[in-house]
Every structure is written in C-alpha cells, then in structure tokens.
Amino acid sequence: MLTRRCAAQFLATLALGAASTVTPVSRSWAADTVLKVGLDCSLTGADAESAQRVRNGVMMAIEEANDANAIPGIKLELVTYDDGTPTAGQYDPAQAATNARKMVSDRDIMAAVGPQMSGAGKAMAPILSQGGLAIITPASTNPDITNPKFAEQYRPAGKPIYFRTVTTDAYQGPNMANFFAETLKVKSVYILDDSGAYGVGIADTFQKQAEAKGIKILGRDRLDPKAADYTTILTKIKSLNPEALYYGGVGQAGVKVAKQSYDIIPNVIKGGGDGMYGPAMLTAVGFPAAAGWYATIASPHLVGDTKAQAFVDHYMGRFHSPPDDYTITAYDATLVIIDSIRRVAASGKKVTRDAVRDAIQSAKVSTIQGTVSFDANGDLADRTVSVFQIKQDPSARPDDVSRQYTYVGVAPQS
Amino acid sequence: MTTFDLLLQQTINGLSLGAMYSLLALGFTLVYGILELINFAHFNVFMVGSFIAMGTLQLFGLHGQEVILTGMPLALVLIAAFTVTMVASGALGVAIEVLSLRPLRNVKGPAAMITTIGVSYILFNVVLLNQGADAKNFPNPMPAKRFHIEGATLDLRVILIWIVALVLMVGLYLFVQRSKMGKAMRATAQDPEAARMMGVEVDKVIITAFFLGSALAGAGGMIFGLYYNFTSFIIGFTAGLRAFTAAVLGGIGNVPGAMVGGVLIGLIEAMAGQFIATAWADVIIFSILVLVLVFKPAGLFGRLAPQKS
C-alpha cells in the first residue's frame, strides 16, 4: 500500500507531467553552500515499492551526512525524478531521458543515484555523458551500458559516467546458469524474457552459459509485459517437459508468470534474476504460488548480515518497513557520492561535476557491503551474485523479503 | 503431451480468454449500436469492476488463495460478489453516461469519443492513486479442482467462467430480443428519430445500454480476477483493446457478432502462442482484423448502427 506522501507525489507527477519534486532534506544554514544530488527511480508503476525503498536509502544517507556535517561547509539536497509513467505501468525510457535532461540542466546537481532499471539507464547514459554528470546505479544490471564495446553509444563524451554498486548481468545470468547446472543438476530448461532491456539481456547471458554448461535449451520466448494471459505459452512449455524454467525480467510480467506457472507447471524448477526478488513477488503472487522460486541479486547478501544490522534497525525505526538489499546498495551509492564530494572539497578544488566524477572513479569507500571501488568502465570491482529461494515463513510478515526469501548462497562463478 | 492434447488444452485456454473478451465486447457493441459512439471508458470500467469484485470478496473475509470454500457457501459468496460487482459497475457506467456524455449528446464530431478517453484515464488514475501501482493478489475461494480430458487439464474455475459468461450472454440476447426494453433498444439502434416519434424514451434506452454493457464489463473484471488470481490498475488496456477488436471483427453493434468475435480472438491468441510465438499474438490478431475489414468491412456478422437520415 502506498503512503499518503507517495500518493501526493503521484498526484504531483501526474499533474505536472512527471516534474521533479524537491525534498528539503534538512534546513540548510545560511553559511553553507547547498549542492544537489539527483535521484531517478520508478516511483510510478509496478516497481513503485522497490523505488520507494531506494529513495529511502538515499534519503537516509544524505540526512545522516547533513546531520553529521560530513562535508564541512556543504549541505546536500536530494532532487527526486520519477521515470515511471501510468501509461507504461512501469519505468518509461522516454521519461528517463527527459529526467536525465532535467538533471543535466540543473547546474547544482553534482552527481546522481539511479536508475533502477536498465532500460531507463540506456536512455539516460548518453545524455548524462554529454552533460558530464556521473550517476551511480544501485540496481540496474544490464552489462551493455558500461561495456567499452558500446562506449560510443552510452558514453559519447568519453569518460565513464555510469557507475554501479551492484555487479552486472554479465555475472548474474551466467552465475545462475552455473547454479542451475552445478547445484540443482538441471539438464533441460525453457527460457522466457519480458522484452525489456534488462530481461532480454539477463536471459541471453543465462542462455549462453547454460548452453556452455551442457543444459539443453528447449526453447526461448518473449512475453508482452502488459498482457494478462501467459497460459498459452506455459501450456506449450508444459508439452516440452523441461526440468527448469528461467525467467529474465521484472515484476510486471513476472508476477503473472509465477501465478500461472504454479497452475500449469507446478513441478518445474523455476528461477529468475533480481527482477523476481522483492515484496511484489510475495504480496501479489502470494502463497502457495510463490513458493519454490529461485531469484538472484547482483550483490552480496547483506540484510541478514551483522554488518548491516545497525542500518536495518535504523531504517525500520525511520520507515517502519523492512529494507531490501537494493536499499543498501542505494545507501552505499549515496555514501560514495558524499565521500567523493567531500574529497573534492577537502582538496581545495571547486566542487564541479567533472571533479566529482573523477573522485567517484578513484573511490575506495567503506560502505555496508564492504569497500566499494570501480573498474575502468565504472563496474563494481566485487562480482558476487547471491541466490535466494522463496520459502513461506508463516510467522513473519507476508511481505518481509528478509524472512520469506531464504538465502541459498553465492552462485558459482565461471 | 500429444499434438491433440495440446490443441485441446490451447482450445480450453482460448475459450476462457474468449469468454472474457466476449463479455467486454458486448459493452462496446451495445453502446455503439445505439449511439454510434466508441466508449473508451469501457476499458477501465472492466478494470474498476475487478477491483470492486476484489473488495466485495474481501468483505467476506477472503484474502489470497488460502481460504477455500465449497458447496453452498461458495455458490452464495460468488453470486453475491457477482451481483454487487455487476450492479456497481453498471451504476458506474450510468454515471459516466449521465455526467459526461449526456451534456454532449447534440455536439457533432468526436467530442464524445474524446470525452470517453478522458473518463478512461480518470478511472485509471483514481484506482492508481487509491490502490497503488503494484499487482494485487485477487481472492479466490474456489477449490483447485481439476479434471483430465485425455492429456489436457480443465480447471473447475474455467468451467465456472464458461457457465457465467454463457448465462450472461444468453440472458442479454434474450433481453434484447424478447423484452419490451430490448425491442426499444433495437428500434433506437435502427432509427433513433423514428423510435422517438413512436414514443420510445431514448434516454432510458441509452441508460439501459450503458448499465448492461458496464455490468457485463464488471462481470468480466471479476472473471479476470478469478481466472488469473490477480488484478492491477493496468489490466484494462490490453483486454479492452482485444475486446474492442472482437467487437469490430464480429461487426460492431451486432450482439451475437461480439460474442463470436470474442471467442475467435481468444482462440487465435492461444493458437498463435502455441504454433508461432507469444510475441506475435498481437500481430496475428490485428492482421486478421485488417484482412476481415478489407474483405468484409462490416465485420463477420454485419454491422448494426443507427441509420442516418
């Protein structure tokens, strides 16, 4: 359920055609310079709940930095942009591109967090590159955006501006294929994707590695995420009798795949990427249909970790609902930005976008997930992919991701 | 599964889809037959109907798929929920007519049609604001009972969907053919001016058409929820577009045409998914529509619309 505040934000978004909303994080002192940090996430549509958690994570990091006076003489202000539209029902690449233009034209924005979705990232990256604005994504995992092969397309101005505090589907898909082959001993699989940049990409990388591992690919099909009915394709899959189903995509189609596959192919092993990780799977799919699904995330598992406990407690106290791992990667991304601005300011140079980008590139920041640093393309140095399985815990809240998803382990690296 | 089993299973899937499309197509056809107006608000009356049904089922204490009812309690709950959903959706349709379309009755041009698009977006955004954007777990108290016919599976809820859709469609057909109001509707469809001169209260006929069409859309929305166990603010567009296609395919304004058109679209969707690829289903549906319109511009069963003097 959406909070009233979020609803008010929807209203504002609808009324102004997805204008930005400025959140005054804390009253800034007259003597302080106010610099802005942008945030792009999908607050409208199927991914609204996870977007809200990303936003909360970013907000917390900025509030804490301002309260602790982490950058002497500088206060940070968060500017949130929504890339979801009601007509798309989820993120809309066109809206993401518009948001990127707005971010670039606001000269006070020094760096940004987001987006959640790779499709949005692909639309934003070239514009941000031209504007020289660095962005750190806490969740988008499509490898193309940072791949030097596509540099002309996604960073036409040259320097990497797209950084990540998660690893990419270049590892998420293949490592899950390794997990299917080595741990689950799967011999045959059917692959579906949801037509989105993320979904197609992760399904492709999964498929390639599954083939390399000797898993028989019985077929591959593409779903229309807005369609309601997948019984047709699931019936076709049933007739091919695969041992496993892999779905690459986000929740809009994923929820329906999970619900309908429970009726049609209940005994097939089912798995997906981080698109199948989150409370929507639990509340919208519900039990028993959701039980048994495997999902991965492109980061180490942190929420259950003792290192993250203080953060989780603080978050629960502030927002009264549990965070997920991508809340932490969003919080970490913001910490990297804060630290980079601090280092630029401390060096006595003027805080500019370019200086902040260079500082992010050379960052070595201690965060909840450990020390974050980036390779030459902006990808996270750490490449851990974690596997989870949904198992009902009746004693916990039905939407409590940390209790209903059981951590299985780290997926085998290739 | 043998090819025969597959064909049988996909026919079952297609008929269930078709039943939903037919119910929805009837609403387009009823209104078009009388007003020559394509009512785009209908898309989202269907969606609102599924939310009304969800709310009603929740009032009975049903959440998710965990509470299962059988026998009399199940029948009573379903009948009550269908009644509430249909009456409330029908009332919504009437409200749309009275508040937003009646004032435009004598305005020429596409004003009324554009108004229905606006109303559609209002309904869509009201539900989005009120219920949130995430998919909802639709309560389903029906036992997961399955019958096996050869290698195909037939769910109890699928049979129920067929029965409800058939009863509603036959009921509507009889109403239009036999009742006095039905006769008035057909008269208005044929020639509104002459009907008015013969003492038919045209406003009452229009309200009846909106009520019936919207009530059927509401029933379709509830069937959608029971079939897929989910609903969301966005379900109206795809289903609405396909149902509209069904209405045009059968001959817009033509009641039996809408029913057959819906079933055809459902079957085409299922078979295209099986033998070509799901991603191509829409391409095939709309290609067939184009072909039909090229060779039979009035649709398969002929189009019925007010005659212009």
Interface residues (C-beta under 8 A of the other chain):
Chain A: M1 L2 A7 F10 L11 L14 T44 G45 A46 A48 E49 G84 P86 G89 S195 D221 R222 L223 D224 K226 A227 A228 D229 Y230 T231 T232 I233 T235 K236 K238 S239 G251 Q252 V255 K256 K259 Q260 D263 I264 A280 T283 A284 V285 G286 F287 P288 A289
Chain B: M1 D5 L6 Q9 Q10 N13 G14 S16 L17 G64 Q65 E66 Y121 F124 N125 L128 L129 G132 A133 D134 A135 K136 N137 A144 T153 D155 F224 Y228 N229 F230 S232 F233 I234 I235 F237 T238 A239 E269 A270 A272 G273 Q274 A277 T278 A279 A281 D282
